[in-house]
């Protein structure tokens, strides 16, 4: 019974479908904005604005539909971009960190290890 309440919450499923589609479209806009601005200092307010949602509603809906917070998503996307640069460029790790939106090498290394379980040096030594 609890699962049904959580999943359906007494909402009419006919009206809920169009609301879900709109929410997904709004989230897609925000995710595209994140992709296009990974190297910048992103704020929840500006990302939520792209989805035309309030910050709290955006955070809730983002986690509901993606299973992770907006900040975890941003970190993963930044690390993915860093992996691409590590394997395709001759840039230094500090330059790569900056191009991926990390403002310190400590944050870069910590995020990289959290997402991949490796350091950037470990990754490049195995893939280059």
Backbone as JSON, one array per atom type, in Angstrom:
{
  "sequence": "XXXXXXXXXXXXXXXXXXXXXXXXXXXXXXXXXXXXXXXXXXXXXXXXXXXXXXXXXXXXXXXXXXXXXXXXXXXXXXXXXXXXXXXXXXXXXXXXXXXXXXXXXXXXXXXXXXXXXXXXXXXXXXXX",
  "N": [[0.83, -1.2, 0.0], [1.93, 1.25, 0.76], [3.84, 1.71, -1.25], [2.23, 2.16, -3.48], [0.99, 4.56, -2.72], [3.2, 6.26, -2.66], [4.1, 6.15, -5.31], [1.86, 6.91, -6.82], [0.28, 8.72, -5.4], [-2.41, 9.53, -5.18], [-3.08, 10.94, -7.49], [-4.65, 11.88, -10.5], [-4.05, 9.84, -13.16], [-4.33, 10.47, -15.89], [-4.11, 13.26, -16.13], [-1.65, 13.5, -14.98], [0.22, 12.46, -16.75], [0.7, 14.35, -18.82], [1.77, 16.36, -17.26], [4.08, 15.09, -16.34], [5.47, 14.8, -18.77], [5.91, 17.5, -19.39], [7.49, 18.26, -17.22], [9.71, 16.59, -17.65], [10.62, 17.66, -20.08], [11.33, 20.21, -19.24], [13.37, 19.56, -17.45], [15.18, 18.46, -19.25], [15.97, 20.72, -20.67], [17.38, 22.07, -18.67], [19.43, 20.22, -18.18], [20.74, 20.26, -20.62], [21.67, 22.86, -20.56], [23.48, 22.64, -18.43], [25.35, 20.87, -19.58], [26.38, 22.53, -21.59], [27.68, 24.46, -20.14], [29.63, 23.53, -18.41], [32.23, 24.29, -17.71], [31.94, 26.58, -16.3], [31.15, 28.43, -13.25], [28.51, 27.13, -11.88], [25.23, 27.82, -10.68], [22.54, 26.81, -8.57], [20.29, 28.38, -8.83], [20.51, 29.59, -11.42], [20.46, 27.31, -13.04], [17.99, 26.15, -12.4], [16.39, 28.21, -13.31], [16.64, 27.9, -16.06], [15.0, 25.75, -16.45], [12.61, 26.76, -15.86], [11.62, 26.45, -13.26], [11.22, 26.59, -9.68], [14.01, 26.74, -7.39], [13.95, 24.77, -5.34], [11.89, 23.04, -6.19], [12.92, 22.25, -8.66], [15.28, 20.87, -7.81], [14.12, 18.76, -6.39], [12.57, 17.47, -8.39], [14.57, 16.88, -10.25], [16.16, 15.01, -8.86], [14.21, 13.07, -8.44], [13.65, 12.12, -11.06], [16.17, 11.5, -12.1], [17.62, 10.18, -10.19], [19.83, 11.09, -8.84], [21.37, 13.96, -7.27], [21.3, 17.36, -8.57], [23.9, 18.41, -8.26], [25.55, 16.18, -8.0], [25.18, 15.13, -10.53], [26.32, 17.17, -12.12], [28.98, 16.99, -11.26], [29.65, 14.4, -12.15], [29.36, 14.75, -14.94], [31.35, 16.65, -15.38], [33.64, 15.18, -14.7], [33.49, 13.18, -16.64], [33.95, 14.76, -18.9], [36.54, 15.54, -18.3], [37.87, 13.08, -18.43], [37.67, 12.6, -21.15], [39.29, 14.7, -22.12], [41.7, 14.04, -20.9], [42.38, 11.74, -22.27], [42.56, 12.52, -24.9], [44.04, 14.8, -25.29], [46.98, 16.88, -24.83], [47.01, 18.44, -22.64], [47.78, 19.82, -19.41], [47.03, 18.39, -16.19], [46.04, 20.33, -14.48], [45.17, 22.31, -16.28], [43.16, 20.86, -17.54], [41.45, 20.4, -15.39], [40.57, 23.05, -14.92], [39.25, 23.58, -17.36], [37.12, 21.96, -17.08], [35.57, 22.95, -15.12], [36.42, 22.79, -12.51], [37.7, 24.42, -9.73], [39.91, 24.13, -8.25], [42.8, 22.1, -7.9], [42.65, 20.22, -5.91], [39.89, 19.83, -5.51], [39.3, 18.78, -8.01], [40.79, 16.35, -8.08], [39.62, 15.01, -5.9], [36.91, 14.8, -6.71], [37.24, 13.34, -9.07], [38.28, 10.92, -8.1], [36.13, 10.12, -6.51], [34.11, 9.67, -8.43], [35.26, 7.91, -10.35], [36.91, 6.18, -8.96], [39.57, 6.25, -9.29], [42.7, 8.06, -9.8], [43.39, 10.96, -11.82], [45.94, 10.58, -12.95], [46.29, 7.81, -12.74], [44.33, 7.0, -14.47], [45.1, 8.08, -17.0], [47.54, 6.8, -17.38], [46.78, 4.22, -17.89], [45.31, 4.4, -20.2], [46.59, 5.8, -22.21]],
  "CA": [[0.0, 0.0, 0.0], [2.81, 2.4, 0.83], [4.45, 1.91, -2.56], [1.21, 2.78, -4.34], [0.82, 5.96, -2.33], [4.38, 7.0, -3.06], [4.18, 6.23, -6.76], [0.69, 7.53, -7.46], [-0.08, 9.84, -4.56], [-3.8, 9.9, -5.44], [-3.16, 11.88, -8.61], [-5.29, 11.34, -11.69], [-2.97, 9.48, -14.08], [-4.52, 11.12, -17.19], [-3.53, 14.6, -16.02], [-0.27, 13.35, -14.54], [1.07, 12.14, -17.9], [1.14, 15.59, -19.48], [2.63, 17.06, -16.31], [5.37, 14.4, -16.38], [6.13, 15.17, -20.02], [6.37, 18.88, -19.27], [8.61, 18.26, -16.27], [10.86, 15.99, -18.33], [11.11, 18.65, -21.06], [11.99, 21.27, -18.49], [14.63, 19.02, -16.95], [16.08, 18.31, -20.4], [16.54, 22.05, -20.92], [18.37, 22.34, -17.62], [20.56, 19.33, -18.39], [21.48, 20.77, -21.77], [22.36, 24.05, -20.06], [24.62, 22.15, -17.65], [26.33, 20.34, -20.56], [26.97, 23.64, -22.33], [28.33, 25.41, -19.24], [30.36, 22.77, -17.39], [33.46, 24.96, -17.28], [31.58, 27.77, -15.53], [30.62, 28.26, -11.9], [27.06, 27.01, -12.01], [24.44, 27.96, -9.46], [21.24, 26.16, -8.64], [19.32, 29.36, -9.29], [20.55, 29.74, -12.87], [20.06, 26.05, -13.68], [16.54, 26.06, -12.22], [15.78, 29.21, -14.2], [16.58, 27.32, -17.41], [13.89, 24.81, -16.48], [11.45, 27.55, -15.41], [11.14, 25.91, -11.98], [11.89, 27.13, -8.5], [15.2, 25.96, -7.05], [13.62, 23.59, -4.56], [11.12, 22.12, -7.02], [13.87, 21.7, -9.62], [16.12, 19.88, -7.14], [13.29, 17.6, -6.09], [12.22, 16.78, -9.63], [15.8, 16.35, -10.85], [16.51, 13.79, -8.15], [13.15, 12.08, -8.67], [13.73, 11.55, -12.4], [17.53, 11.07, -12.43], [18.17, 9.34, -9.12], [20.95, 11.77, -8.2], [21.16, 15.4, -7.13], [21.91, 18.14, -9.66], [25.34, 18.6, -8.04], [26.21, 14.93, -8.35], [25.13, 15.06, -11.99], [27.32, 18.11, -12.63], [30.3, 16.41, -10.98], [29.85, 13.27, -13.07], [29.56, 15.28, -16.29], [32.67, 17.29, -15.41], [34.65, 14.13, -14.7], [33.43, 12.58, -17.98], [34.65, 15.67, -19.8], [37.97, 15.46, -17.96], [38.38, 11.82, -18.98], [37.83, 12.84, -22.58], [40.47, 15.54, -22.34], [42.9, 13.28, -20.49], [42.7, 10.71, -23.26], [42.66, 13.05, -26.26], [44.82, 16.04, -25.38], [48.25, 16.96, -24.11], [46.86, 19.47, -21.61], [48.15, 19.41, -18.06], [45.87, 18.07, -15.36], [45.52, 21.59, -13.97], [44.42, 22.92, -17.38], [41.96, 20.04, -17.73], [40.56, 20.71, -14.26], [39.97, 24.35, -15.16], [38.33, 23.47, -18.51], [35.97, 21.14, -16.69], [34.81, 23.64, -14.09], [36.98, 22.61, -11.16], [38.44, 25.63, -9.43], [41.16, 23.8, -7.57], [43.24, 20.74, -8.22], [42.17, 19.35, -4.83], [38.5, 19.47, -5.83], [39.35, 17.94, -9.2], [41.25, 15.01, -7.71], [38.62, 14.41, -5.02], [35.74, 14.44, -7.54], [37.65, 12.3, -10.0], [38.37, 9.68, -7.33], [34.77, 9.74, -6.08], [33.34, 9.2, -9.57], [35.9, 6.81, -11.07], [37.69, 5.31, -8.09], [40.97, 6.38, -9.72], [43.19, 9.42, -9.94], [43.62, 11.27, -13.23], [47.2, 9.96, -13.38], [46.03, 6.38, -12.93], [43.49, 6.83, -15.66], [45.86, 8.34, -18.21], [48.6, 5.81, -17.56], [46.19, 2.99, -18.41], [44.6, 4.62, -21.45], [47.36, 6.5, -23.23]],
  "C": [[0.87, 1.26, 0.0], [3.45, 2.71, -0.51], [3.47, 2.58, -3.5], [1.03, 4.25, -4.0], [2.01, 6.8, -2.79], [4.43, 7.2, -4.57], [3.03, 7.01, -7.39], [0.13, 8.71, -6.69], [-1.48, 10.39, -4.86], [-3.97, 10.92, -6.54], [-3.8, 11.18, -9.79], [-4.21, 11.08, -12.74], [-3.12, 10.12, -15.44], [-3.9, 12.51, -17.18], [-2.04, 14.53, -15.69], [0.68, 13.12, -15.71], [1.58, 13.4, -18.59], [2.04, 16.41, -18.56], [4.01, 16.42, -16.29], [6.14, 14.77, -17.63], [6.67, 16.59, -19.96], [7.57, 18.96, -18.34], [9.87, 17.69, -16.92], [11.45, 16.94, -19.37], [11.86, 19.77, -20.36], [13.34, 20.79, -17.94], [15.64, 18.84, -18.07], [16.73, 19.64, -20.75], [17.64, 22.37, -19.92], [19.62, 21.48, -17.82], [21.4, 19.77, -19.59], [22.28, 22.02, -21.38], [23.61, 23.64, -19.28], [25.72, 21.68, -18.6], [27.09, 21.47, -21.24], [27.77, 24.6, -21.46], [29.14, 24.71, -18.14], [31.58, 23.51, -16.86], [33.19, 26.18, -16.41], [31.18, 27.42, -14.1], [29.1, 28.27, -12.01], [26.39, 27.2, -10.66], [23.1, 27.27, -9.67], [20.19, 27.12, -9.19], [19.33, 29.49, -10.81], [20.14, 28.47, -13.6], [18.54, 25.9, -13.58], [15.82, 27.04, -13.12], [15.66, 28.68, -15.62], [15.4, 26.37, -17.55], [12.57, 25.48, -16.12], [10.79, 26.93, -14.18], [11.82, 26.67, -10.85], [13.08, 26.23, -8.16], [14.83, 24.67, -6.31], [12.84, 22.57, -5.38], [12.03, 21.46, -8.07], [14.72, 20.61, -8.98], [15.34, 18.6, -6.86], [12.98, 16.8, -7.34], [13.46, 16.18, -10.31], [16.17, 15.03, -10.19], [15.47, 12.7, -8.39], [13.35, 11.38, -10.02], [15.12, 11.02, -12.76], [18.17, 10.2, -11.37], [19.37, 9.92, -8.42], [20.64, 13.26, -8.12], [21.74, 16.13, -8.34], [23.42, 18.28, -9.5], [26.12, 17.32, -8.34], [26.26, 14.76, -9.86], [26.21, 15.95, -12.62], [28.73, 17.54, -12.43], [30.61, 15.27, -11.93], [30.12, 13.77, -14.48], [30.92, 15.95, -16.41], [33.78, 16.24, -15.46], [34.65, 13.42, -16.06], [34.16, 13.45, -18.99], [36.15, 15.61, -19.56], [38.58, 14.18, -18.52], [38.61, 11.96, -20.48], [39.06, 13.65, -22.88], [41.76, 14.82, -21.95], [43.33, 12.3, -21.58], [42.91, 11.25, -24.67], [43.51, 14.3, -26.39], [46.13, 15.91, -24.63], [48.2, 18.03, -23.02], [47.31, 18.93, -20.26], [46.87, 19.11, -17.27], [45.23, 19.33, -14.79], [44.7, 22.31, -15.04], [43.1, 22.17, -17.62], [40.96, 20.33, -16.61], [39.84, 22.03, -14.49], [38.95, 24.3, -16.3], [37.07, 22.68, -18.18], [35.21, 21.73, -15.51], [35.29, 23.42, -12.67], [37.89, 23.78, -10.87], [39.67, 25.4, -8.58], [41.52, 22.37, -7.93], [42.77, 19.76, -7.15], [40.74, 18.89, -5.11], [38.45, 18.53, -7.03], [39.72, 16.51, -8.84], [40.23, 14.29, -6.83], [37.4, 13.95, -5.82], [36.07, 13.3, -8.48], [37.69, 10.95, -9.3], [36.99, 9.19, -6.91], [33.98, 9.12, -7.23], [33.94, 7.94, -10.19], [36.59, 5.79, -10.18], [39.18, 5.34, -8.42], [41.4, 7.84, -9.65], [43.32, 9.71, -11.44], [44.9, 10.62, -13.76], [47.02, 8.47, -13.62], [45.27, 6.15, -14.22], [44.3, 7.01, -16.94], [46.94, 7.3, -18.44], [48.05, 4.51, -18.13], [45.6, 3.17, -19.81], [45.4, 5.32, -22.53], [48.39, 5.62, -23.89]]
}
